[in-house]
Amino acid sequence: MAWFYLVLAGIMEMGWPLGFKLSQQPGWQWPGILLSAVCLVLSMALLWVAARKGIPIGTAYAIWTGIGAVGVFVFGILLFGEARNALRVASAACILAGIVGLKLADGGI
């Protein structure tokens, strides 16, 4: 169950930077700020729960930030038209490989 909370925390981690980006769009300032605030609090709380349930904090933190970073990267391309090139995609793939490696080192997927 700890890994479920950690993945959920990583998904919430995507919400606050996306909310910041949304808040820059006309008519989305306050909804974006609200999304950022809610996701930030939920993300931190879920990370805390995952760490308390036995995932080493170094592993939990690396996976949490990795999920958030790759997720925001993907949403930036899909929603905001950010640049997509081979080096950026390969770099995101390396982050994903690191996440899988940390999970495997902790006892499998």
C-alpha positions as CSV (number, residue, x, y, z in Angstrom):
1,M,0.0,0.0,0.0
2,A,3.0,2.3,0.6
3,W,3.8,2.3,-3.1
4,F,0.3,3.2,-4.0
5,Y,0.5,6.3,-1.8
6,L,3.9,7.1,-3.3
7,V,2.6,7.0,-6.9
8,L,-0.4,9.0,-5.9
9,A,1.9,11.6,-4.2
10,G,3.9,11.7,-7.5
11,I,0.7,12.3,-9.5
12,M,-0.2,15.1,-7.1
13,E,3.3,16.5,-7.4
14,M,2.5,17.2,-11.1
15,G,-0.5,19.3,-10.1
16,W,1.2,22.3,-8.5
17,P,3.5,23.3,-11.4
18,L,0.7,22.7,-13.8
19,G,-1.5,24.9,-11.7
20,F,1.2,27.6,-11.8
21,K,1.2,27.4,-15.6
22,L,-2.6,27.5,-15.7
23,S,-2.6,30.6,-13.5
24,Q,-0.8,32.5,-16.2
25,Q,-3.6,31.9,-18.7
26,P,-6.4,34.5,-18.9
27,G,-9.3,33.6,-16.7
28,W,-7.4,30.9,-14.9
29,Q,-5.4,32.8,-12.3
30,W,-7.4,31.7,-9.2
31,P,-8.3,28.2,-10.4
32,G,-4.6,27.6,-11.2
33,I,-3.5,28.9,-7.8
34,L,-6.1,26.8,-6.0
35,L,-5.0,23.7,-8.0
36,S,-1.4,24.4,-7.0
37,A,-2.2,24.8,-3.4
38,V,-4.4,21.7,-3.1
39,C,-2.0,19.5,-5.1
40,L,1.0,20.7,-3.1
41,V,-0.6,19.9,0.3
42,L,-1.9,16.5,-0.9
43,S,1.4,15.6,-2.5
44,M,3.4,16.3,0.7
45,A,0.9,14.5,2.9
46,L,0.9,11.4,0.6
47,L,4.7,11.4,0.5
48,W,4.7,11.5,4.3
49,V,2.3,8.5,4.5
50,A,4.4,6.5,2.0
51,A,7.6,7.2,4.0
52,R,5.9,6.2,7.3
53,K,4.7,2.9,5.7
54,G,8.3,1.8,5.2
55,I,9.7,3.1,1.9
56,P,13.1,4.5,2.6
57,I,12.9,8.3,2.4
58,G,15.7,8.7,-0.1
59,T,13.9,6.2,-2.4
60,A,10.5,7.8,-1.8
61,Y,11.8,11.3,-2.5
62,A,13.6,10.3,-5.7
63,I,10.6,8.5,-7.1
64,W,8.2,11.3,-6.0
65,T,10.2,14.0,-7.7
66,G,10.8,11.7,-10.8
67,I,7.1,11.0,-11.3
68,G,6.4,14.7,-11.0
69,A,9.2,15.8,-13.3
70,V,8.3,13.3,-16.1
71,G,4.6,14.0,-15.7
72,V,5.0,17.8,-16.0
73,F,7.3,17.2,-18.9
74,V,4.7,15.2,-20.7
75,F,1.8,17.6,-19.9
76,G,4.0,20.5,-20.9
77,I,4.3,19.0,-24.4
78,L,0.7,17.9,-24.7
79,L,-1.1,20.9,-23.1
80,F,1.2,23.8,-23.6
81,G,3.1,23.0,-26.8
82,E,6.5,22.9,-25.2
83,A,9.4,21.7,-27.3
84,R,9.8,18.0,-27.9
85,N,13.1,16.7,-29.2
86,A,15.1,13.5,-29.0
87,L,17.4,14.6,-26.2
88,R,14.5,15.8,-24.0
89,V,12.6,12.6,-24.5
90,A,15.7,10.4,-23.9
91,S,16.4,12.4,-20.7
92,A,12.8,11.8,-19.5
93,A,13.2,8.1,-20.3
94,C,16.4,8.0,-18.2
95,I,14.4,9.4,-15.2
96,L,11.8,6.7,-15.8
97,A,14.5,4.1,-15.9
98,G,15.8,5.4,-12.6
99,I,12.4,5.2,-11.0
100,V,12.0,1.5,-12.2
101,G,15.5,0.8,-10.9
102,L,14.8,2.2,-7.5
103,K,11.6,0.1,-7.3
104,L,13.4,-3.0,-8.4
105,A,16.1,-2.4,-5.8
106,D,13.4,-2.2,-3.1
107,G,11.9,-5.5,-4.0
108,G,10.3,-5.7,-7.4
109,I,7.5,-4.1,-9.2
